[in-house]
Amino acid sequence: MSGPHAEDGGADAAGVRARGVGVTLGERPVLADVSLSAGRGAWLAVIGPNGAGKSTLLRAVAGLIPAEGAVFVNGVPVRALRPRDRARLVAYAPQSPALPPDMTVYEYALLGRTPYIAYLGRESARDREVTGSVLERLDLDAFASRPLGHLSGGERQRVVLARALAQQAPVLLLDEPTTALDLGHQQQVMDLVDQLRVADRLTVVTTLHDLTLAGQYADTLVLLAGGRAVAAGTPDQVLTEPLLARHFGARVRVGPAPDGRPLVHLVRLGGARA
C-alpha cells in the first residue's frame, strides 16, 4: 500500500481500532487511555453518562481533533491521511452540526460525495444517483428542494445522516443518530443503518443515550465514565444492573427482549400518583 503504512494484520485489520486514545481540551483532560475495536461489518455503541467523553471519542476516532494514542481504519493510521482520503474511509455524522439555512436538503446531502468529485469539477450521474437513493431510503426525497432552515429537528437529523451515508465510506461514525427523532423515525434510521451494515459490511460506531437501543442493535458496547472505558463487551456483559447503577446513578431493571437481547427499564422510585 502506498502512502501511510498500513497496520500489520491483513484482513484482521479491517474496521476501526483505537489504542490508548487521550484527549485534552484546553487544560482539561477529557479522555484517558481509551481503546476500542470493531471489525468489518460490526456495530459498536459507545454509552455513558453525560460528560463522559462520548462525542469527543468519536471526533478523535474520526481524526478531527488532536489526540494521544493511535487510530487505524482498515489498518491505515487515520491522522496520517489527508482529509479527502480520510473522508473516503470514514463518514462522520455529528450530533448538532451547523446547517446553512438556505442550502437545500439535496445540496447538503450531495456534500457527502465531495471526496469523489474532482477539484473544480461537478458531480457525476453516479453522485446524483447515490444522493437521491439515500434521500429516498431516509424518507427525505419529498424534501429534496426544501431549505434546511425550514426543517424540523428530526428532519435535520436525518439530513445529517444522509450526507454521511452518501459518502459510502466503510466506517460510519454516528454521534447520537436518533436525537430529536420520533419513535417511528428512530426505528427507521436504526434499521436502515443496520441493513446497510449487513449489506455493505460497514463498520458502525455510534454514541447512544438510549441504552435499550444500544442493546438491541450493537454487537459490542463500550461504557465510558469519567473519560475512561470502564466496561466493554457484549450487550449482556455491559448492560447489567450493577454497572448501570454505579455509573449512571439510576435504579434500573434489565430483562431480556423476545430475541434475548437486554431491555433496560427505569424503576420508579415511588411516591403518590396524581
C-alpha positions in Angstrom: 0.0 0.0 0.0 1.3 3.4 -0.9 1.0 6.5 1.3 0.7 5.9 5.1 1.9 2.5 6.2 -0.9 0.0 7.0 -1.0 -1.7 10.3 0.1 -5.3 10.2 -2.6 -7.9 10.3 -4.1 -8.2 6.8 -7.8 -8.9 6.8 -7.8 -8.7 10.6 -7.0 -5.0 10.3 -10.3 -4.3 8.6 -12.7 -2.0 10.5 -11.6 0.5 13.2 -9.2 0.1 16.0 -8.2 2.7 18.6 -5.4 2.3 21.1 -4.8 4.4 24.2 -6.8 7.4 23.0 -6.4 10.5 25.2 -7.8 14.0 24.6 -7.1 17.2 26.5 -9.3 20.3 25.6 -7.8 23.5 26.9 -6.2 22.3 30.1 -8.9 19.8 31.0 -8.3 16.0 30.3 -11.5 14.7 28.6 -10.3 11.1 27.7 -7.6 9.0 29.0 -6.2 5.7 27.6 -9.4 4.6 25.8 -9.2 1.7 23.4 -11.8 0.1 21.2 -12.1 -2.3 18.3 -14.8 -3.0 15.8 -14.2 -5.3 12.8 -15.6 -5.1 9.4 -19.4 -5.4 9.5 -19.6 -4.9 13.2 -21.7 -2.4 15.2 -20.1 -0.9 18.3 -22.0 1.5 20.6 -20.4 3.9 23.0 -22.5 4.6 26.0 -22.1 6.5 29.2 -23.4 9.4 31.4 -23.4 13.0 30.2 -19.9 14.4 30.2 -18.2 11.0 29.9 -16.5 12.0 26.7 -18.5 10.0 24.2 -18.7 12.7 21.5 -15.1 13.6 22.0 -14.1 10.0 21.5 -15.9 9.9 18.2 -14.2 13.1 16.9 -10.9 11.6 17.9 -11.5 8.4 16.1 -12.6 10.5 13.0 -9.2 12.3 13.2 -10.9 15.7 13.7 -9.2 16.7 16.9 -5.7 16.3 18.3 -5.4 13.1 20.4 -2.9 10.8 22.0 -2.7 7.2 21.0 -3.4 5.7 17.6 -6.5 5.1 15.5 -6.5 2.8 12.5 -9.2 2.4 9.8 -8.7 -0.7 7.7 -5.2 -0.8 9.0 -4.3 2.8 8.0 -3.5 5.4 10.6 -6.2 8.0 10.4 -4.2 11.0 11.4 -1.7 10.4 8.6 -4.3 10.8 5.9 -5.2 13.9 4.0 -8.8 15.0 4.8 -10.0 14.0 1.3 -8.5 10.5 1.7 -9.8 10.2 5.2 -13.3 11.0 4.1 -13.3 8.1 1.7 -12.6 5.8 4.7 -14.6 7.4 7.5 -18.0 9.1 7.4 -18.8 11.1 10.5 -22.3 12.5 11.4 -22.1 15.0 14.3 -25.0 15.4 16.7 -25.6 19.1 16.2 -23.8 20.4 13.1 -24.2 23.9 11.8 -26.5 23.7 8.8 -26.6 26.5 6.2 -30.3 27.6 6.4 -30.6 28.5 2.7 -29.0 25.2 1.4 -31.5 22.6 0.2 -31.7 19.1 1.5 -30.4 17.7 -1.7 -27.5 20.1 -1.9 -26.4 19.3 1.7 -26.7 15.5 1.2 -24.7 15.8 -2.0 -21.8 17.3 0.0 -21.2 13.7 1.1 -19.9 13.0 -2.4 -17.2 15.7 -2.2 -14.4 13.2 -1.7 -15.2 11.7 -5.1 -15.6 14.9 -7.1 -12.5 16.4 -8.7 -11.4 19.8 -7.5 -13.3 22.5 -9.5 -15.3 19.6 -11.0 -19.0 18.9 -11.0 -20.9 15.9 -9.6 -21.4 12.9 -11.8 -24.5 11.0 -12.6 -23.3 8.4 -10.1 -23.0 11.1 -7.4 -26.6 12.2 -8.1 -27.8 8.6 -8.1 -26.3 7.8 -4.8 -27.6 11.0 -3.2 -31.1 10.5 -4.5 -31.2 6.9 -3.3 -30.1 7.8 0.2 -32.7 10.6 0.5 -35.4 8.1 -0.6 -34.3 5.5 1.9 -34.4 8.1 4.7 -37.9 9.3 3.6 -36.4 12.6 2.6 -37.0 12.6 -1.1 -40.1 14.8 -0.8 -38.0 17.4 1.0 -35.1 17.4 -1.6 -35.7 21.0 -2.6 -36.6 22.4 0.8 -34.2 24.8 2.5 -32.5 23.3 5.6 -33.8 26.3 7.6 -37.4 25.1 7.0 -36.9 21.7 8.6 -37.9 20.3 11.9 -35.3 19.0 14.3 -35.9 15.4 13.4 -35.8 16.1 9.7 -32.5 17.9 10.1 -31.1 14.9 12.0 -32.0 12.6 9.0 -30.4 15.1 6.6 -27.1 14.9 8.5 -27.2 11.1 8.4 -28.0 11.3 4.6 -24.8 13.3 4.0 -22.8 10.7 5.9 -24.4 7.8 4.1 -23.8 9.4 0.7 -20.0 9.2 1.4 -20.2 5.4 1.1 -17.2 5.0 3.4 -16.5 1.6 5.0 -16.6 3.1 8.5 -19.6 5.1 9.7 -19.3 7.2 12.9 -22.7 8.5 14.2 -23.0 10.8 17.2 -26.4 10.2 18.7 -28.2 9.5 15.4 -31.7 9.3 17.0 -31.6 12.6 18.8 -34.8 14.6 18.1 -36.4 11.7 16.2 -39.8 10.4 17.0 -40.2 6.7 17.7 -41.0 5.7 14.2 -38.1 7.5 12.7 -35.8 6.2 15.4 -36.6 2.7 14.3 -36.4 3.6 10.6 -32.9 5.2 11.0 -31.6 2.4 13.1 -33.0 -0.3 10.9 -31.6 1.4 7.8 -28.1 1.7 9.3 -28.3 -2.0 10.3 -29.4 -3.0 6.8 -26.5 -1.1 5.2 -24.1 -2.5 7.7 -25.1 -6.1 6.8 -25.4 -5.5 3.0 -22.2 -3.5 2.6 -20.3 -4.9 5.6 -19.9 -1.4 7.1 -18.3 -0.9 10.4 -20.6 1.3 12.5 -19.6 3.1 15.7 -22.4 5.1 17.4 -22.8 7.0 20.6 -26.2 6.4 22.1 -28.1 7.7 25.1 -30.8 5.2 24.8 -29.4 2.1 26.4 -32.1 -0.2 25.1 -31.5 0.9 21.5 -27.8 0.3 22.1 -28.5 -3.2 23.4 -30.9 -4.0 20.5 -28.6 -3.0 17.6 -25.0 -3.1 18.7 -22.8 -6.2 18.8 -20.4 -4.6 21.3 -20.6 -1.8 23.8 -18.0 0.4 25.4 -19.1 2.1 28.6 -17.3 5.4 29.3 -17.3 7.2 32.7 -15.1 10.0 33.7 -13.2 9.9 30.4 -12.2 6.2 30.7 -13.6 2.9 29.4 -14.9 1.2 32.5 -16.5 -1.8 30.7 -16.6 -3.3 27.3 -18.2 -6.4 25.8 -21.5 -7.8 24.5 -24.7 -6.0 25.5 -25.4 -8.7 28.1 -22.0 -8.1 29.7 -22.2 -4.3 29.8 -25.9 -3.6 30.4 -26.1 -5.0 33.9 -27.9 -3.5 36.8 -24.8 -3.1 39.0 -22.8 -1.3 36.2 -25.7 1.0 35.2 -26.5 1.8 38.8 -22.8 2.6 39.6 -22.1 4.8 36.6 -25.5 6.3 35.8 -26.8 6.7 39.3 -30.1 5.2 38.2 -32.3 2.4 39.5 -33.0 0.1 36.6 -34.2 -3.4 35.8 -32.6 -5.3 32.9 -34.5 -8.1 31.3 -34.5 -10.0 28.0 -36.4 -8.9 24.9 -38.1 -11.7 22.9 -34.9 -12.1 20.9 -32.8 -12.4 24.1 -31.1 -9.0 23.9 -31.3 -6.9 27.0 -34.0 -4.3 27.7 -33.3 -1.5 30.2 -36.2 -0.3 32.3 -36.2 2.6 34.7 -37.7 1.7 38.1 -40.0 4.4 39.6 -38.7 5.5 43.0 -42.2 5.7 44.4 -44.4 8.5 45.7 -48.1 9.2 45.3 -49.8 9.1 41.9 -51.7 12.1 40.7 
